[in-house]
Amino acid sequence: MAYILTSRKGGTVRFEPLKNGVVEKESESYSSTVTSNPIENGAEINDHVNNASGTLNISGVIIGGNSAINALKAMRASRDIITYIGVTRMSNLVFTSLKFDRSYKNRNGASFSATLKQVQISSAEYVPMDGALPMTSQDDGKAEDQQLAKTANAGLTMVSLQSVSSASVERHGAAYTQPSSAAPLTRQTGAYDGLAV
């Protein structure tokens, strides 16, 4: 069986027994955290679970030269996204540690161990800016409601095409120009003039 590490930019490292090496051990681990919120009687409410990213540990032996060693180092140095195919299959991995142990028993290679962690990949939403897009169907006057159909798209402001009666405009203006009878018109106590008494 071949064990394959494929990166997006750095190529592929394929471990084949008796050719360039083998992956001897694979270990997957997954963890989660649970929120704990104490309440008055001393108990705790656990209402949310956060799943952490998965981790893959692999170890093995490289034989027959430094090409696989250099390729693994290049993947780690370039912070490349890696897919691993072996007994375990995982994608969207990055190296968090990479270790080589050399000894006289394997002059043209090394034993290695690596820890890889899954990463979440997201991208920014793309909105074309070459044309004006209506915010909702009512901005284009396509709404079935007669009142909403009278609105028009005017950028960030909504303009109503319905006329307002002059009596409504007068009542609106009068509400802001008439004095209020609830507040006193003059101050009851003398003002402080800034001089010490």
Secondary structure, 3 states (H helix, E strand, C coil): CCEEEEECCCEEEEECCCCCEEEEEEEEECCEEECCEECCCCCEECCCEEECCCEEEEEEEECCCCHHHHHHHHHHHCCCCEEEECCCEEEEEEEEEEEEECCHHHCCCEEEEEEEEECCCCCCCCCCCCCCCCCCHHHHCCCCCHHHHCEEEECCEEEECCCCCHHHHHHHHHHHHCCCCCCCCCCCCCCCCCCCC
